[in-house]
Amino acid sequence: MMMHVRKLDHNGNVKATYDGEVLTRDEHGVILRAVWTRPAAQLGFVTFEQGDVLREFFYADRWYNVFEISSAQGELKGWYADVTRPARITADQLDWEDLLLDIWMSPQGEMLILDEEEFAQAAHELSALEVAVARQTLGVLHDDVLQRWRAWMNDQIAAQLIARGWTLATAESCTGGLISDELTNRAGSSQYFMGGIVSYDNRIKRDVLGVREETLVNHGAVSEQCALEMARGARCALCVDVGVSATGIAGPDGGSADKPVGLVYIGVSTPLGDMAQRHVWTHDRIGNKRATADAALKMLLAHLSSSPHEQPSA
């Protein structure tokens, strides 16, 4: 079944029309599949090209929509999301009114908040209630798009591990198990995820993961050396092929001039080799933990994707 879509501006003027194939629909909204047939559109952060496929999520009870954009060959380009008035959906037509605020999310996890100046300039044309709802919705949309990205990342990590026949475990300090939680949000993760160790205390790092006392004394628990030894220790302690670790200072206290609040190190150890990354976040405690878990997923996928599928050596 096809549905005619009309995009309107915040004043109700029609800006674009096209047809989309209905994939699913219920009382809350509809998911459409549409193909980009217009000339290429370069937005700076992404280029819409003829043949691109858009999976479009419209809602009758939410103040936003989300477009998942893939190339004609099926490669994900990212998510483009708009703050809108709730969609008006009839049997064969859908109208949505753009309220100017947009979000772009790339497969690499890079998020952009778009058109904030344009929204500020047009705010006087909206009711005070709509301005407040639009600004509040931006935060809701931010979380929605992040969840879509995390789910996609999880699927990609799973595909890489399953293709190689590899298993995975985590060793977490500052994230307190959040990386494991995210990995196990995916149904079927028991096929490759074996478990995790929350090594919050240095004694657990040393006695369970095998982090050397010399490392803890000379470099500290929050260091690249410790992160790498934690990742290797997870592989050894849980007899898996891949170890992922995180150690850092989530805050709000515990920082110093050399090691500020928000400093984290993430480690990955696999048969392909070991690597570590340093980050300094500026969020609150929960935000720093969340950012670290997201960065760990991103780093793990990049590492697994960097080499052709190989079986671990004996």
C-alpha distance (Angstrom), angle and dihedral (degrees) to the residues before:
residue distance angle dihedral
M1 . . .
M2 3.79 . .
M3 3.80 127.1 .
H4 3.79 127.7 -159.8
V5 3.81 112.4 -130.0
R6 3.78 126.3 -158.2
K7 3.79 122.1 -169.8
L8 3.81 112.2 -155.5
D9 3.77 131.5 -174.8
H10 3.80 121.8 -121.2
N11 3.82 89.9 -87.5
G12 3.80 92.9 55.4
N13 3.82 97.7 -103.9
V14 3.81 115.1 144.3
K15 3.81 110.2 -116.1
A16 3.82 102.2 170.1
T17 3.80 141.1 0.3
Y18 3.79 132.9 -164.3
D19 3.80 142.0 145.6
G20 3.79 126.7 -106.4
E21 3.77 134.7 -171.4
V22 3.81 114.1 -115.0
L23 3.80 109.8 -123.2
T24 3.81 98.5 172.2
R25 3.77 136.7 -15.1
D26 3.79 138.6 179.8
E27 3.79 138.6 158.1
H28 3.81 91.0 -68.3
G29 3.79 99.5 52.7
V30 3.77 148.4 -64.9
I31 3.81 138.7 -87.7
L32 3.80 115.3 -143.7
R33 3.78 135.8 -172.8
A34 3.78 115.3 -143.2
V35 3.80 134.2 170.7
W36 3.82 122.9 -137.8
T37 3.81 104.9 -120.4
R38 3.79 100.0 164.3
P39 3.80 125.6 94.4
A40 3.78 116.1 -75.0
A41 3.81 113.8 -73.6
Q42 3.81 117.5 -154.1
L43 3.80 111.7 -157.5
G44 3.79 97.2 173.0
F45 3.80 95.0 -113.9
V46 3.83 95.4 49.3
T47 3.80 138.8 6.9
F48 3.78 120.2 -136.1
E49 3.81 107.3 -145.9
Q50 3.77 133.1 -171.4
G51 3.78 108.8 -86.8
D52 3.80 95.6 28.5
V53 3.79 111.1 142.1
L54 3.79 120.5 -134.2
R55 3.78 123.1 -161.9
E56 3.78 102.0 -160.7
F57 3.81 125.7 -159.4
F58 3.82 114.5 -160.5
Y59 3.79 124.6 179.0
A60 3.78 132.3 -158.7
D61 3.81 91.4 -162.5
R62 3.82 102.8 38.7
W63 3.79 131.7 71.3
Y64 3.79 95.6 -129.3
N65 3.79 146.8 49.0
V66 3.81 132.2 -148.7
F67 3.82 129.1 -147.0
E68 3.81 118.7 -161.3
I69 3.81 106.7 -157.0
S70 3.79 125.9 -157.6
S71 3.78 133.1 170.4
A72 3.78 120.9 -107.9
Q73 3.81 86.2 -98.6
G74 3.80 91.8 56.5
E75 3.82 99.6 -104.3
L76 3.80 111.8 144.0
K77 3.81 113.7 -117.3
G78 3.80 97.6 179.6
W79 3.79 145.4 -95.1
Y80 3.80 125.8 -63.9
A81 3.79 114.5 -167.3
D82 3.79 132.0 -176.0
V83 3.78 132.9 -158.2
T84 3.81 103.0 -130.5
R85 3.73 143.6 156.1
P86 3.83 110.8 -90.6
A87 3.80 109.9 -74.4
R88 3.80 118.8 -102.1
I89 3.78 106.5 -135.9
T90 3.79 127.0 -173.8
A91 3.79 130.5 170.3
D92 3.80 94.3 -74.6
Q93 3.81 107.9 2.5
L94 3.79 136.6 66.0
D95 3.80 126.1 -167.6
W96 3.80 122.6 -169.7
E97 3.79 127.4 -179.0
D98 3.79 118.0 -147.0
L99 3.82 116.4 -135.1
L100 3.82 91.9 -167.4
L101 3.82 101.2 -117.0
D102 3.82 111.4 112.0
I103 3.82 140.0 174.1
W104 3.80 129.3 -151.3
M105 3.81 121.7 -162.6
S106 3.79 121.8 -174.1
P107 3.82 125.5 -153.7
Q108 3.82 86.1 -111.3
G109 3.80 89.7 63.8
E110 3.80 96.9 -106.2
M111 3.81 111.4 144.5
L112 3.80 126.2 -163.6
I113 3.80 126.8 -169.5
L114 3.79 106.2 -146.7
D115 3.80 138.2 -159.2
E116 3.81 98.0 8.7
E117 3.81 91.0 142.9
E118 3.80 91.3 49.1
F119 3.81 89.8 50.9
A120 3.80 91.8 49.7
Q121 3.80 91.1 51.5
A122 3.81 92.7 49.9
A123 3.81 97.0 40.1
H124 3.80 92.2 99.4
E125 3.83 88.5 63.6
L126 3.82 90.8 60.0
S127 3.78 128.4 68.8
A128 3.78 117.3 -100.0
L129 3.81 88.4 -112.2
E130 3.81 92.5 53.3
V131 3.80 91.9 49.1
A132 3.80 90.3 52.4
V133 3.80 93.3 45.3
A134 3.82 92.2 47.2
R135 3.80 92.3 52.7
Q136 3.80 91.6 46.3
T137 3.80 90.8 47.2
L138 3.80 90.9 55.7
G139 3.79 88.6 67.1
V140 3.81 91.9 47.4
L141 3.80 90.5 48.4
H142 3.81 90.8 48.9
D143 3.82 89.5 58.2
D144 3.82 93.2 43.6
V145 3.80 93.6 53.4
L146 3.80 91.9 45.2
Q147 3.80 89.8 53.9
R148 3.80 90.6 51.8
W149 3.80 90.0 50.6
R150 3.81 92.5 48.2
A151 3.79 91.5 50.4
W152 3.81 90.8 49.6
M153 3.82 91.5 47.7
N154 3.78 89.7 50.2
D155 3.80 90.9 52.5
Q156 3.81 91.7 49.8
I157 3.80 92.7 48.7
A158 3.80 90.2 48.7
A159 3.81 91.9 50.7
Q160 3.82 91.6 51.4
L161 3.80 93.8 48.3
I162 3.81 95.6 44.0
A163 3.81 92.3 47.8
R164 3.80 89.3 56.1
G165 3.79 96.2 37.8
W166 3.81 89.9 -123.6
T167 3.80 129.1 151.8
L168 3.80 127.4 -144.0
A169 3.80 139.2 -148.2
T170 3.80 135.5 173.3
A171 3.79 136.3 -137.6
E172 3.80 110.3 -162.4
S173 3.75 134.6 -179.6
C174 3.82 114.6 157.9
T175 3.82 93.9 24.6
G176 3.80 92.8 55.3
G177 3.80 95.1 -147.7
L178 3.80 97.7 -40.2
I179 3.82 93.6 125.8
S180 3.81 90.1 53.4
D181 3.79 89.8 46.5
E182 3.79 91.8 53.9
L183 3.81 93.7 46.1
T184 3.80 91.7 50.6
N185 3.80 92.5 49.9
R186 3.78 85.0 83.4
A187 3.79 114.8 86.9
G188 3.78 109.9 -121.8
S189 3.81 94.7 27.7
S190 3.82 89.7 129.4
Q191 3.80 86.1 77.4
Y192 3.81 90.0 74.8
F193 3.83 110.0 2.6
M194 3.80 110.3 87.5
G195 3.79 103.3 174.8
G196 3.77 147.6 -74.1
I197 3.79 142.6 -111.0
V198 3.80 120.5 -140.3
S199 3.79 100.1 -152.1
Y200 3.78 98.7 -177.5
D201 3.79 94.0 150.5
N202 3.79 122.7 59.1
R203 3.80 89.6 -126.4
I204 3.81 89.3 64.6
K205 3.78 91.0 46.6
R206 3.79 89.6 52.6
D207 3.82 103.5 36.2
V208 3.82 101.1 34.6
L209 3.80 104.2 27.5
G210 3.78 97.9 31.9
V211 3.80 97.2 -123.2
R212 3.78 105.3 168.1
E213 3.79 119.6 -112.1
E214 3.80 86.8 -133.7
T215 3.81 89.5 59.8
L216 3.80 92.9 50.2
V217 3.82 92.6 47.5
N218 3.81 99.2 42.5
H219 3.81 101.3 34.0
G220 3.80 106.1 15.1
A221 3.78 132.0 -129.8
V222 3.81 90.3 -76.3
S223 3.79 99.7 63.7
E224 3.77 142.0 102.0
Q225 3.78 90.3 -110.5
C226 3.80 92.5 55.0
A227 3.82 93.0 46.2
L228 3.80 91.2 53.1
E229 3.80 93.3 47.3
M230 3.81 90.1 48.3
A231 3.82 91.1 52.7
R232 3.80 91.5 48.3
G233 3.79 89.7 45.1
A234 3.79 92.0 54.2
R235 3.80 89.4 54.6
C236 3.77 91.4 50.5
A237 3.82 99.4 40.4
L238 3.80 94.9 47.8
C239 3.81 98.4 31.3
V240 3.81 96.3 -123.2
D241 3.79 136.2 139.3
V242 3.82 98.6 -126.2
G243 3.79 130.1 42.8
V244 3.81 126.0 -171.1
S245 3.80 122.2 -170.9
A246 3.78 140.6 -178.8
T247 3.79 130.3 -168.7
G248 3.78 127.8 167.5
I249 3.78 151.5 107.1
A250 3.81 110.6 -71.2
G251 3.82 93.8 -179.6
P252 2.90 159.5 163.2
D253 3.82 84.9 171.5
G254 3.79 134.5 17.9
G255 3.78 100.7 67.3
S256 3.78 130.1 125.6
A257 3.79 138.2 -174.8
D258 3.81 91.2 -89.5
K259 3.79 96.1 37.7
P260 3.82 110.4 29.8
V261 3.78 127.4 -167.8
G262 3.79 107.9 -81.2
L263 3.80 95.2 35.7
V264 3.81 111.5 135.1
Y265 3.78 137.9 165.9
I266 3.79 122.6 -153.3
G267 3.78 122.2 -162.1
V268 3.80 132.7 -163.8
S269 3.79 124.7 -171.5
T270 3.82 123.2 -176.2
P271 3.81 138.6 145.4
L272 3.82 84.9 -89.5
G273 3.81 91.0 63.2
D274 3.80 140.9 -89.5
M275 3.78 131.6 -72.8
A276 3.79 139.1 172.2
Q277 3.79 136.0 -161.2
R278 3.79 132.0 -157.9
H279 3.80 122.4 -146.6
V280 3.79 134.3 174.4
W281 3.81 111.1 -158.2
T282 3.80 125.2 -165.2
H283 3.82 100.0 -159.0
D284 3.78 129.2 106.2
R285 3.81 119.3 -86.2
I286 3.80 95.4 -81.9
G287 3.80 92.0 43.0
N288 3.81 91.6 51.3
K289 3.80 90.8 51.5
R290 3.80 91.8 47.8
A291 3.80 93.1 47.2
T292 3.81 90.4 50.6
A293 3.80 92.9 51.3
D294 3.81 91.0 48.6
A295 3.81 91.3 48.4
A296 3.81 90.1 50.0
L297 3.81 91.7 55.2
K298 3.79 90.7 47.6
M299 3.80 92.5 48.1
L300 3.79 93.1 47.0
L301 3.81 92.9 51.5
A302 3.81 92.3 46.8
H303 3.79 90.3 51.3
L304 3.80 94.0 47.7
S305 3.81 91.4 45.9
S306 3.80 94.4 50.1
S307 3.84 95.2 79.6
P308 3.80 135.3 37.6
H309 3.78 116.7 -95.5
E310 3.77 108.9 -75.3
Q311 3.76 133.1 173.8
P312 3.81 114.8 -122.4
S313 3.78 111.9 -98.6
A314 3.79 119.8 -111.3
